[in-house]
């Protein structure tokens, strides 16, 4: 999702959770988080070190692949 409208559409579709980009900054993320009852995972170049920050701003957790998986040899 990118904005409050996307969050509303996800809820109307019956989604179990959403991902919300943090390109808007953590304060913007937290503000949008307050507009939805769905579990929200933060996405956008995040790694294990970002989990505490994400949770502090209302995220359920983070969505990441490269940031959590070790690089292939």
mmCIF file of the N, C-alpha and C atoms, coordinates in Angstrom:
data_MODEL
# 
_entry.id   MODEL 
# 
loop_
_atom_site.group_PDB 
_atom_site.id 
_atom_site.type_symbol 
_atom_site.label_atom_id 
_atom_site.label_alt_id 
_atom_site.label_comp_id 
_atom_site.label_asym_id 
_atom_site.label_entity_id 
_atom_site.label_seq_id 
_atom_site.pdbx_PDB_ins_code 
_atom_site.Cartn_x 
_atom_site.Cartn_y 
_atom_site.Cartn_z 
_atom_site.occupancy 
_atom_site.B_iso_or_equiv 
_atom_site.pdbx_formal_charge 
_atom_site.auth_seq_id 
_atom_site.auth_comp_id 
_atom_site.auth_asym_id 
_atom_site.auth_atom_id 
_atom_site.pdbx_PDB_model_num 
ATOM 1   N N  . UNK A 1 1  ? 0.832   -1.181  0.000  1.00 0.00 ? 1  UNK A N  1 
ATOM 2   C CA . UNK A 1 1  ? 0.000   0.000   0.000  1.00 0.00 ? 1  UNK A CA 1 
ATOM 3   C C  . UNK A 1 1  ? 0.877   1.245   0.000  1.00 0.00 ? 1  UNK A C  1 
ATOM 4   N N  . UNK A 1 2  ? 0.279   2.335   -0.498 1.00 0.00 ? 2  UNK A N  1 
ATOM 5   C CA . UNK A 1 2  ? 1.018   3.596   -0.569 1.00 0.00 ? 2  UNK A CA 1 
ATOM 6   C C  . UNK A 1 2  ? 0.355   4.748   0.172  1.00 0.00 ? 2  UNK A C  1 
ATOM 7   N N  . UNK A 1 3  ? -0.916  4.577   0.494  1.00 0.00 ? 3  UNK A N  1 
ATOM 8   C CA . UNK A 1 3  ? -1.634  5.672   1.148  1.00 0.00 ? 3  UNK A CA 1 
ATOM 9   C C  . UNK A 1 3  ? -2.867  5.133   1.871  1.00 0.00 ? 3  UNK A C  1 
ATOM 10  N N  . UNK A 1 4  ? -3.601  6.038   2.512  1.00 0.00 ? 4  UNK A N  1 
ATOM 11  C CA . UNK A 1 4  ? -4.771  5.632   3.291  1.00 0.00 ? 4  UNK A CA 1 
ATOM 12  C C  . UNK A 1 4  ? -5.843  4.999   2.407  1.00 0.00 ? 4  UNK A C  1 
ATOM 13  N N  . UNK A 1 5  ? -5.971  5.468   1.178  1.00 0.00 ? 5  UNK A N  1 
ATOM 14  C CA . UNK A 1 5  ? -6.937  4.881   0.256  1.00 0.00 ? 5  UNK A CA 1 
ATOM 15  C C  . UNK A 1 5  ? -6.610  3.423   -0.042 1.00 0.00 ? 5  UNK A C  1 
ATOM 16  N N  . UNK A 1 6  ? -5.341  3.129   -0.243 1.00 0.00 ? 6  UNK A N  1 
ATOM 17  C CA . UNK A 1 6  ? -4.926  1.741   -0.473 1.00 0.00 ? 6  UNK A CA 1 
ATOM 18  C C  . UNK A 1 6  ? -5.229  0.874   0.750  1.00 0.00 ? 6  UNK A C  1 
ATOM 19  N N  . UNK A 1 7  ? -4.998  1.417   1.940  1.00 0.00 ? 7  UNK A N  1 
ATOM 20  C CA . UNK A 1 7  ? -5.288  0.663   3.164  1.00 0.00 ? 7  UNK A CA 1 
ATOM 21  C C  . UNK A 1 7  ? -6.780  0.370   3.289  1.00 0.00 ? 7  UNK A C  1 
ATOM 22  N N  . UNK A 1 8  ? -7.613  1.350   2.939  1.00 0.00 ? 8  UNK A N  1 
ATOM 23  C CA . UNK A 1 8  ? -9.067  1.135   2.981  1.00 0.00 ? 8  UNK A CA 1 
ATOM 24  C C  . UNK A 1 8  ? -9.490  0.075   1.966  1.00 0.00 ? 8  UNK A C  1 
ATOM 25  N N  . UNK A 1 9  ? -8.906  0.117   0.770  1.00 0.00 ? 9  UNK A N  1 
ATOM 26  C CA . UNK A 1 9  ? -9.235  -0.876  -0.250 1.00 0.00 ? 9  UNK A CA 1 
ATOM 27  C C  . UNK A 1 9  ? -8.814  -2.270  0.193  1.00 0.00 ? 9  UNK A C  1 
ATOM 28  N N  . UNK A 1 10 ? -7.653  -2.383  0.814  1.00 0.00 ? 10 UNK A N  1 
ATOM 29  C CA . UNK A 1 10 ? -7.184  -3.683  1.308  1.00 0.00 ? 10 UNK A CA 1 
ATOM 30  C C  . UNK A 1 10 ? -8.144  -4.235  2.347  1.00 0.00 ? 10 UNK A C  1 
ATOM 31  N N  . UNK A 1 11 ? -8.624  -3.387  3.239  1.00 0.00 ? 11 UNK A N  1 
ATOM 32  C CA . UNK A 1 11 ? -9.583  -3.827  4.255  1.00 0.00 ? 11 UNK A CA 1 
ATOM 33  C C  . UNK A 1 11 ? -10.889 -4.253  3.594  1.00 0.00 ? 11 UNK A C  1 
ATOM 34  N N  . UNK A 1 12 ? -11.350 -3.496  2.602  1.00 0.00 ? 12 UNK A N  1 
ATOM 35  C CA . UNK A 1 12 ? -12.601 -3.823  1.915  1.00 0.00 ? 12 UNK A CA 1 
ATOM 36  C C  . UNK A 1 12 ? -12.497 -5.149  1.165  1.00 0.00 ? 12 UNK A C  1 
ATOM 37  N N  . UNK A 1 13 ? -11.303 -5.459  0.681  1.00 0.00 ? 13 UNK A N  1 
ATOM 38  C CA . UNK A 1 13 ? -11.072 -6.727  -0.017 1.00 0.00 ? 13 UNK A CA 1 
ATOM 39  C C  . UNK A 1 13 ? -10.962 -7.906  0.939  1.00 0.00 ? 13 UNK A C  1 
ATOM 40  N N  . UNK A 1 14 ? -10.845 -7.621  2.222  1.00 0.00 ? 14 UNK A N  1 
ATOM 41  C CA . UNK A 1 14 ? -10.720 -8.688  3.210  1.00 0.00 ? 14 UNK A CA 1 
ATOM 42  C C  . UNK A 1 14 ? -9.304  -9.208  3.379  1.00 0.00 ? 14 UNK A C  1 
ATOM 43  N N  . UNK A 1 15 ? -8.332  -8.387  3.070  1.00 0.00 ? 15 UNK A N  1 
ATOM 44  C CA . UNK A 1 15 ? -6.931  -8.807  3.221  1.00 0.00 ? 15 UNK A CA 1 
ATOM 45  C C  . UNK A 1 15 ? -6.625  -9.122  4.684  1.00 0.00 ? 15 UNK A C  1 
ATOM 46  N N  . UNK A 1 16 ? -5.743  -10.089 4.878  1.00 0.00 ? 16 UNK A N  1 
ATOM 47  C CA . UNK A 1 16 ? -5.327  -10.469 6.226  1.00 0.00 ? 16 UNK A CA 1 
ATOM 48  C C  . UNK A 1 16 ? -4.260  -9.540  6.781  1.00 0.00 ? 16 UNK A C  1 
ATOM 49  N N  . UNK A 1 17 ? -3.453  -8.948  5.910  1.00 0.00 ? 17 UNK A N  1 
ATOM 50  C CA . UNK A 1 17 ? -2.389  -8.027  6.287  1.00 0.00 ? 17 UNK A CA 1 
ATOM 51  C C  . UNK A 1 17 ? -2.008  -7.231  5.056  1.00 0.00 ? 17 UNK A C  1 
ATOM 52  N N  . UNK A 1 18 ? -1.215  -6.186  5.255  1.00 0.00 ? 18 UNK A N  1 
ATOM 53  C CA . UNK A 1 18 ? -0.697  -5.388  4.142  1.00 0.00 ? 18 UNK A CA 1 
ATOM 54  C C  . UNK A 1 18 ? 0.763   -5.063  4.386  1.00 0.00 ? 18 UNK A C  1 
ATOM 55  N N  . UNK A 1 19 ? 1.423   -4.643  3.326  1.00 0.00 ? 19 UNK A N  1 
ATOM 56  C CA . UNK A 1 19 ? 2.756   -4.069  3.452  1.00 0.00 ? 19 UNK A CA 1 
ATOM 57  C C  . UNK A 1 19 ? 2.645   -2.599  3.064  1.00 0.00 ? 19 UNK A C  1 
ATOM 58  N N  . UNK A 1 20 ? 3.383   -1.774  3.766  1.00 0.00 ? 20 UNK A N  1 
ATOM 59  C CA . UNK A 1 20 ? 3.346   -0.329  3.561  1.00 0.00 ? 20 UNK A CA 1 
ATOM 60  C C  . UNK A 1 20 ? 4.771   0.169   3.476  1.00 0.00 ? 20 UNK A C  1 
ATOM 61  N N  . UNK A 1 21 ? 5.087   0.865   2.392  1.00 0.00 ? 21 UNK A N  1 
ATOM 62  C CA . UNK A 1 21 ? 6.433   1.370   2.182  1.00 0.00 ? 21 UNK A CA 1 
ATOM 63  C C  . UNK A 1 21 ? 6.813   2.455   3.167  1.00 0.00 ? 21 UNK A C  1 
ATOM 64  N N  . UNK A 1 22 ? 8.084   2.491   3.510  1.00 0.00 ? 22 UNK A N  1 
ATOM 65  C CA . UNK A 1 22 ? 8.567   3.484   4.469  1.00 0.00 ? 22 UNK A CA 1 
ATOM 66  C C  . UNK A 1 22 ? 9.284   4.645   3.775  1.00 0.00 ? 22 UNK A C  1 
ATOM 67  N N  . UNK A 1 23 ? 9.116   4.746   2.470  1.00 0.00 ? 23 UNK A N  1 
ATOM 68  C CA . UNK A 1 23 ? 9.707   5.867   1.744  1.00 0.00 ? 23 UNK A CA 1 
ATOM 69  C C  . UNK A 1 23 ? 9.165   7.206   2.199  1.00 0.00 ? 23 UNK A C  1 
ATOM 70  N N  . UNK A 1 24 ? 8.011   7.198   2.850  1.00 0.00 ? 24 UNK A N  1 
ATOM 71  C CA . UNK A 1 24 ? 7.393   8.426   3.364  1.00 0.00 ? 24 UNK A CA 1 
ATOM 72  C C  . UNK A 1 24 ? 8.008   8.857   4.691  1.00 0.00 ? 24 UNK A C  1 
ATOM 73  N N  . UNK A 1 25 ? 8.905   8.025   5.235  1.00 0.00 ? 25 UNK A N  1 
ATOM 74  C CA . UNK A 1 25 ? 9.489   8.286   6.550  1.00 0.00 ? 25 UNK A CA 1 
ATOM 75  C C  . UNK A 1 25 ? 8.688   7.586   7.637  1.00 0.00 ? 25 UNK A C  1 
ATOM 76  N N  . UNK A 1 26 ? 9.320   7.375   8.771  1.00 0.00 ? 26 UNK A N  1 
ATOM 77  C CA . UNK A 1 26 ? 8.672   6.638   9.859  1.00 0.00 ? 26 UNK A CA 1 
ATOM 78  C C  . UNK A 1 26 ? 7.487   7.386   10.448 1.00 0.00 ? 26 UNK A C  1 
ATOM 79  N N  . UNK A 1 27 ? 7.550   8.706   10.497 1.00 0.00 ? 27 UNK A N  1 
ATOM 80  C CA . UNK A 1 27 ? 6.411   9.464   11.031 1.00 0.00 ? 27 UNK A CA 1 
ATOM 81  C C  . UNK A 1 27 ? 5.199   9.326   10.114 1.00 0.00 ? 27 UNK A C  1 
ATOM 82  N N  . UNK A 1 28 ? 5.421   9.386   8.802  1.00 0.00 ? 28 UNK A N  1 
ATOM 83  C CA . UNK A 1 28 ? 4.336   9.184   7.845  1.00 0.00 ? 28 UNK A CA 1 
ATOM 84  C C  . UNK A 1 28 ? 3.781   7.776   7.927  1.00 0.00 ? 28 UNK A C  1 
ATOM 85  N N  . UNK A 1 29 ? 4.669   6.795   8.093  1.00 0.00 ? 29 UNK A N  1 
ATOM 86  C CA . UNK A 1 29 ? 4.251   5.401   8.254  1.00 0.00 ? 29 UNK A CA 1 
ATOM 87  C C  . UNK A 1 29 ? 3.349   5.274   9.479  1.00 0.00 ? 29 UNK A C  1 
ATOM 88  N N  . UNK A 1 30 ? 3.798   5.828   10.604 1.00 0.00 ? 30 UNK A N  1 
ATOM 89  C CA . UNK A 1 30 ? 3.031   5.727   11.849 1.00 0.00 ? 30 UNK A CA 1 
ATOM 90  C C  . UNK A 1 30 ? 1.671   6.404   11.713 1.00 0.00 ? 30 UNK A C  1 
ATOM 91  N N  . UNK A 1 31 ? 1.610   7.535   11.029 1.00 0.00 ? 31 UNK A N  1 
ATOM 92  C CA . UNK A 1 31 ? 0.340   8.234   10.838 1.00 0.00 ? 31 UNK A CA 1 
ATOM 93  C C  . UNK A 1 31 ? -0.629  7.384   10.023 1.00 0.00 ? 31 UNK A C  1 
ATOM 94  N N  . UNK A 1 32 ? -0.142  6.757   8.954  1.00 0.00 ? 32 UNK A N  1 
ATOM 95  C CA . UNK A 1 32 ? -1.004  5.886   8.162  1.00 0.00 ? 32 UNK A CA 1 
ATOM 96  C C  . UNK A 1 32 ? -1.385  4.635   8.940  1.00 0.00 ? 32 UNK A C  1 
ATOM 97  N N  . UNK A 1 33 ? -0.479  4.151   9.745  1.00 0.00 ? 33 UNK A N  1 
ATOM 98  C CA . UNK A 1 33 ? -0.747  2.968   10.569 1.00 0.00 ? 33 UNK A CA 1 
ATOM 99  C C  . UNK A 1 33 ? -1.977  3.187   11.437 1.00 0.00 ? 33 UNK A C  1 
ATOM 100 N N  . UNK A 1 34 ? -2.143  4.400   11.897 1.00 0.00 ? 34 UNK A N  1 
ATOM 101 C CA . UNK A 1 34 ? -3.287  4.730   12.763 1.00 0.00 ? 34 UNK A CA 1 
ATOM 102 C C  . UNK A 1 34 ? -4.614  4.717   12.020 1.00 0.00 ? 34 UNK A C  1 
ATOM 103 N N  . UNK A 1 35 ? -4.588  4.677   10.679 1.00 0.00 ? 35 UNK A N  1 
ATOM 104 C CA . UNK A 1 35 ? -5.830  4.716   9.906  1.00 0.00 ? 35 UNK A CA 1 
ATOM 105 C C  . UNK A 1 35 ? -6.363  3.326   9.571  1.00 0.00 ? 35 UNK A C  1 
ATOM 106 N N  . UNK A 1 36 ? -5.661  2.274   9.982  1.00 0.00 ? 36 UNK A N  1 
ATOM 107 C CA . UNK A 1 36 ? -6.052  0.918   9.598  1.00 0.00 ? 36 UNK A CA 1 
ATOM 108 C C  . UNK A 1 36 ? -5.965  -0.045  10.778 1.00 0.00 ? 36 UNK A C  1 
ATOM 109 N N  . UNK A 1 37 ? -6.880  -1.000  10.793 1.00 0.00 ? 37 UNK A N  1 
ATOM 110 C CA . UNK A 1 37 ? -6.846  -2.049  11.812 1.00 0.00 ? 37 UNK A CA 1 
ATOM 111 C C  . UNK A 1 37 ? -6.099  -3.294  11.330 1.00 0.00 ? 37 UNK A C  1 
ATOM 112 N N  . UNK A 1 38 ? -5.712  -3.320  10.059 1.00 0.00 ? 38 UNK A N  1 
ATOM 113 C CA . UNK A 1 38 ? -4.995  -4.474  9.528  1.00 0.00 ? 38 UNK A CA 1 
ATOM 114 C C  . UNK A 1 38 ? -3.573  -4.537  10.072 1.00 0.00 ? 38 UNK A C  1 
ATOM 115 N N  . UNK A 1 39 ? -3.030  -5.732  10.243 1.00 0.00 ? 39 UNK A N  1 
ATOM 116 C CA . UNK A 1 39 ? -1.598  -5.838  10.558 1.00 0.00 ? 39 UNK A CA 1 
ATOM 117 C C  . UNK A 1 39 ? -0.802  -5.278  9.372  1.00 0.00 ? 39 UNK A C  1 
ATOM 118 N N  . UNK A 1 40 ? 0.174   -4.450  9.657  1.00 0.00 ? 40 UNK A N  1 
ATOM 119 C CA . UNK A 1 40 ? 0.972   -3.815  8.602  1.00 0.00 ? 40 UNK A CA 1 
ATOM 120 C C  . UNK A 1 40 ? 2.434   -4.165  8.793  1.00 0.00 ? 40 UNK A C  1 
ATOM 121 N N  . UNK A 1 41 ? 3.040   -4.652  7.715  1.00 0.00 ? 41 UNK A N  1 
ATOM 122 C CA . UNK A 1 41 ? 4.481   -4.905  7.697  1.00 0.00 ? 41 UNK A CA 1 
ATOM 123 C C  . UNK A 1 41 ? 5.140   -3.781  6.910  1.00 0.00 ? 41 UNK A C  1 
ATOM 124 N N  . UNK A 1 42 ? 6.226   -3.257  7.436  1.00 0.00 ? 42 UNK A N  1 
ATOM 125 C CA . UNK A 1 42 ? 6.973   -2.203  6.749  1.00 0.00 ? 42 UNK A CA 1 
ATOM 126 C C  . UNK A 1 42 ? 7.823   -2.835  5.647  1.00 0.00 ? 42 UNK A C  1 
ATOM 127 N N  . UNK A 1 43 ? 7.952   -2.132  4.536  1.00 0.00 ? 43 UNK A N  1 
ATOM 128 C CA . UNK A 1 43 ? 8.744   -2.609  3.408  1.00 0.00 ? 43 UNK A CA 1 
ATOM 129 C C  . UNK A 1 43 ? 9.527   -1.442  2.819  1.00 0.00 ? 43 UNK A C  1 
ATOM 130 N N  . UNK A 1 44 ? 10.681  -1.752  2.264  1.00 0.00 ? 44 UNK A N  1 
ATOM 131 C CA . UNK A 1 44 ? 11.446  -0.710  1.578  1.00 0.00 ? 44 UNK A CA 1 
ATOM 132 C C  . UNK A 1 44 ? 12.906  -0.689  1.952  1.00 0.00 ? 44 UNK A C  1 
ATOM 133 N N  . UNK A 1 45 ? 13.638  -1.723  1.576  1.00 0.00 ? 45 UNK A N  1 
ATOM 134 C CA . UNK A 1 45 ? 15.072  -1.750  1.842  1.00 0.00 ? 45 UNK A CA 1 
ATOM 135 C C  . UNK A 1 45 ? 15.421  -1.966  3.302  1.00 0.00 ? 45 UNK A C  1 
ATOM 136 N N  . UNK A 1 46 ? 14.576  -2.685  4.018  1.00 0.00 ? 46 UNK A N  1 
ATOM 137 C CA . UNK A 1 46 ? 14.784  -2.878  5.449  1.00 0.00 ? 46 UNK A CA 1 
ATOM 138 C C  . UNK A 1 46 ? 15.568  -4.148  5.742  1.00 0.00 ? 46 UNK A C  1 
ATOM 139 N N  . UNK A 1 47 ? 16.182  -4.170  6.917  1.00 0.00 ? 47 UNK A N  1 
ATOM 140 C CA . UNK A 1 47 ? 16.986  -5.314  7.363  1.00 0.00 ? 47 UNK A CA 1 
ATOM 141 C C  . UNK A 1 47 ? 16.676  -5.586  8.832  1.00 0.00 ? 47 UNK A C  1 
ATOM 142 N N  . UNK A 1 48 ? 17.277  -6.627  9.346  1.00 0.00 ? 48 UNK A N  1 
ATOM 143 C CA . UNK A 1 48 ? 17.059  -7.037  10.738 1.00 0.00 ? 48 UNK A CA 1 
ATOM 144 C C  . UNK A 1 48 ? 17.219  -5.864  11.714 1.00 0.00 ? 48 UNK A C  1 
ATOM 145 N N  . UNK A 1 49 ? 18.156  -4.991  11.458 1.00 0.00 ? 49 UNK A N  1 
ATOM 146 C CA . UNK A 1 49 ? 18.411  -3.852  12.350 1.00 0.00 ? 49 UNK A CA 1 
ATOM 147 C C  . UNK A 1 49 ? 17.243  -2.863  12.402 1.00 0.00 ? 49 UNK A C  1 
ATOM 148 N N  . UNK A 1 50 ? 16.322  -2.950  11.436 1.00 0.00 ? 50 UNK A N  1 
ATOM 149 C CA . UNK A 1 50 ? 15.179  -2.037  11.379 1.00 0.00 ? 50 UNK A CA 1 
ATOM 150 C C  . UNK A 1 50 ? 13.939  -2.550  12.103 1.00 0.00 ? 50 UNK A C  1 
ATOM 151 N N  . UNK A 1 51 ? 13.967  -3.786  12.572 1.00 0.00 ? 51 UNK A N  1 
ATOM 152 C CA . UNK A 1 51 ? 12.764  -4.378  13.171 1.00 0.00 ? 51 UNK A CA 1 
ATOM 153 C C  . UNK A 1 51 ? 12.282  -3.584  14.381 1.00 0.00 ? 51 UNK A C  1 
ATOM 154 N N  . UNK A 1 52 ? 13.158  -3.226  15.279 1.00 0.00 ? 52 UNK A N  1 
ATOM 155 C CA . UNK A 1 52 ? 12.739  -2.480  16.475 1.00 0.00 ? 52 UNK A CA 1 
ATOM 156 C C  . UNK A 1 52 ? 12.148  -1.123  16.106 1.00 0.00 ? 52 UNK A C  1 
ATOM 157 N N  . UNK A 1 53 ? 12.741  -0.433  15.154 1.00 0.00 ? 53 UNK A N  1 
ATOM 158 C CA . UNK A 1 53 ? 12.219  0.861   14.714 1.00 0.00 ? 53 UNK A CA 1 
ATOM 159 C C  . UNK A 1 53 ? 10.846  0.691   14.086 1.00 0.00 ? 53 UNK A C  1 
ATOM 160 N N  . UNK A 1 54 ? 10.701  -0.345  13.260 1.00 0.00 ? 54 UNK A N  1 
ATOM 161 C CA . UNK A 1 54 ? 9.414   -0.601  12.614 1.00 0.00 ? 54 UNK A CA 1 
ATOM 162 C C  . UNK A 1 54 ? 8.338   -0.857  13.660 1.00 0.00 ? 54 UNK A C  1 
ATOM 163 N N  . UNK A 1 55 ? 8.640   -1.684  14.620 1.00 0.00 ? 55 UNK A N  1 
ATOM 164 C CA . UNK A 1 55 ? 7.655   -1.987  15.660 1.00 0.00 ? 55 UNK A CA 1 
ATOM 165 C C  . UNK A 1 55 ? 7.330   -0.757  16.502 1.00 0.00 ? 55 UNK A C  1 
ATOM 166 N N  . UNK A 1 56 ? 8.326   0.077   16.751 1.00 0.00 ? 56 UNK A N  1 
ATOM 167 C CA . UNK A 1 56 ? 8.098   1.299   17.521 1.00 0.00 ? 56 UNK A CA 1 
ATOM 168 C C  . UNK A 1 56 ? 7.150   2.256   16.794 1.00 0.00 ? 56 UNK A C  1 
ATOM 169 N N  . UNK A 1 57 ? 7.046   2.102   15.476 1.00 0.00 ? 57 UNK A N  1 
ATOM 170 C CA . UNK A 1 57 ? 6.163   2.960   14.683 1.00 0.00 ? 57 UNK A CA 1 
ATOM 171 C C  . UNK A 1 57 ? 4.875   2.233   14.285 1.00 0.00 ? 57 UNK A C  1 
ATOM 172 N N  . UNK A 1 58 ? 4.590   1.117   14.954 1.00 0.00 ? 58 UNK A N  1 
ATOM 173 C CA . UNK A 1 58 ? 3.312   0.446   14.771 1.00 0.00 ? 58 UNK A CA 1 
ATOM 174 C C  . UNK A 1 58 ? 3.289   -0.710  13.802 1.00 0.00 ? 58 UNK A C  1 
ATOM 175 N N  . UNK A 1 59 ? 4.426   -1.056  13.224 1.00 0.00 ? 59 UNK A N  1 
ATOM 176 C CA . UNK A 1 59 ? 4.459   -2.176  12.287 1.00 0.00 ? 59 UNK A CA 1 
ATOM 177 C C  . UNK A 1 59 ? 4.389   -3.505  13.019 1.00 0.00 ? 59 UNK A C  1 
ATOM 178 N N  . UNK A 1 60 ? 3.764   -4.474  12.383 1.00 0.00 ? 60 UNK A N  1 
ATOM 179 C CA . UNK A 1 60 ? 3.764   -5.844  12.897 1.00 0.00 ? 60 UNK A CA 1 
ATOM 180 C C  . UNK A 1 60 ? 5.172   -6.425  12.795 1.00 0.00 ? 60 UNK A C  1 
ATOM 181 N N  . UNK A 1 61 ? 5.877   -6.008  11.782 1.00 0.00 ? 61 UNK A N  1 
ATOM 182 C CA . UNK A 1 61 ? 7.238   -6.479  11.508 1.00 0.00 ? 61 UNK A CA 1 
ATOM 183 C C  . UNK A 1 61 ? 7.697   -5.860  10.201 1.00 0.00 ? 61 UNK A C  1 
ATOM 184 N N  . UNK A 1 62 ? 8.677   -6.481  9.564  1.00 0.00 ? 62 UNK A N  1 
ATOM 185 C CA . UNK A 1 62 ? 9.163   -5.976  8.285  1.00 0.00 ? 62 UNK A CA 1 
ATOM 186 C C  . UNK A 1 62 ? 9.009   -7.057  7.216  1.00 0.00 ? 62 UNK A C  1 
ATOM 187 N N  . UNK A 1 63 ? 8.879   -6.611  5.996  1.00 0.00 ? 63 UNK A N  1 
ATOM 188 C CA . UNK A 1 63 ? 8.891   -7.494  4.841  1.00 0.00 ? 63 UNK A CA 1 
ATOM 189 C C  . UNK A 1 63 ? 10.242  -7.285  4.172  1.00 0.00 ? 63 UNK A C  1 
ATOM 190 N N  . UNK A 1 64 ? 11.023  -8.328  4.111  1.00 0.00 ? 64 UNK A N  1 
ATOM 191 C CA . UNK A 1 64 ? 12.362  -8.199  3.532  1.00 0.00 ? 64 UNK A CA 1 
ATOM 192 C C  . UNK A 1 64 ? 12.817  -9.540  2.989  1.00 0.00 ? 64 UNK A C  1 
ATOM 193 N N  . UNK A 1 65 ? 13.617  -9.492  1.977  1.00 0.00 ? 65 UNK A N  1 
ATOM 194 C CA . UNK A 1 65 ? 14.245  -10.712 1.469  1.00 0.00 ? 65 UNK A CA 1 
ATOM 195 C C  . UNK A 1 65 ? 15.754  -10.539 1.612  1.00 0.00 ? 65 UNK A C  1 
ATOM 196 N N  . UNK A 1 66 ? 16.313  -9.655  0.812  1.00 0.00 ? 66 UNK A N  1 
ATOM 197 C CA . UNK A 1 66 ? 17.767  -9.466  0.862  1.00 0.00 ? 66 UNK A CA 1 
ATOM 198 C C  . UNK A 1 66 ? 18.259  -9.024  2.216  1.00 0.00 ? 66 UNK A C  1 
ATOM 199 N N  . UNK A 1 67 ? 17.450  -8.253  2.942  1.00 0.00 ? 67 UNK A N  1 
ATOM 200 C CA . UNK A 1 67 ? 17.875  -7.767  4.250  1.00 0.00 ? 67 UNK A CA 1 
ATOM 201 C C  . UNK A 1 67 ? 17.899  -8.823  5.326  1.00 0.00 ? 67 UNK A C  1 
ATOM 202 N N  . UNK A 1 68 ? 17.250  -9.962  5.077  1.00 0.00 ? 68 UNK A N  1 
ATOM 203 C CA . UNK A 1 68 ? 17.212  -11.033 6.093  1.00 0.00 ? 68 UNK A CA 1 
ATOM 204 C C  . UNK A 1 68 ? 17.935  -12.294 5.651  1.00 0.00 ? 68 UNK A C  1 
ATOM 205 N N  . UNK A 1 69 ? 18.015  -12.534 4.368  1.00 0.00 ? 69 UNK A N  1 
ATOM 206 C CA . UNK A 1 69 ? 18.684  -13.740 3.888  1.00 0.00 ? 69 UNK A CA 1 
ATOM 207 C C  . UNK A 1 69 ? 20.145  -13.447 3.603  1.00 0.00 ? 69 UNK A C  1 
ATOM 208 N N  . UNK A 1 70 ? 20.986  -14.375 3.948  1.00 0.00 ? 70 UNK A N  1 
ATOM 209 C CA . UNK A 1 70 ? 22.420  -14.221 3.648  1.00 0.00 ? 70 UNK A CA 1 
ATOM 210 C C  . UNK A 1 70 ? 22.622  -14.236 2.137  1.00 0.00 ? 70 UNK A C  1 
ATOM 211 N N  . UNK A 1 71 ? 23.584  -13.476 1.685  1.00 0.00 ? 71 UNK A N  1 
ATOM 212 C CA . UNK A 1 71 ? 23.882  -13.447 0.252  1.00 0.00 ? 71 UNK A CA 1 
ATOM 213 C C  . UNK A 1 71 ? 24.375  -14.806 -0.203 1.00 0.00 ? 71 UNK A C  1 
ATOM 214 N N  . UNK A 1 72 ? 23.996  -15.162 -1.404 1.00 0.00 ? 72 UNK A N  1 
ATOM 215 C CA . UNK A 1 72 ? 24.462  -16.435 -1.977 1.00 0.00 ? 72 UNK A CA 1 
ATOM 216 C C  . UNK A 1 72 ? 25.955  -16.343 -2.272 1.00 0.00 ? 72 UNK A C  1 
ATOM 217 N N  . UNK A 1 73 ? 26.665  -17.470 -2.071 1.00 0.00 ? 73 UNK A N  1 
ATOM 218 C CA . UNK A 1 73 ? 28.119  -17.441 -2.355 1.00 0.00 ? 73 UNK A CA 1 
ATOM 219 C C  . UNK A 1 73 ? 28.417  -17.246 -3.816 1.00 0.00 ? 73 UNK A C  1 
# 
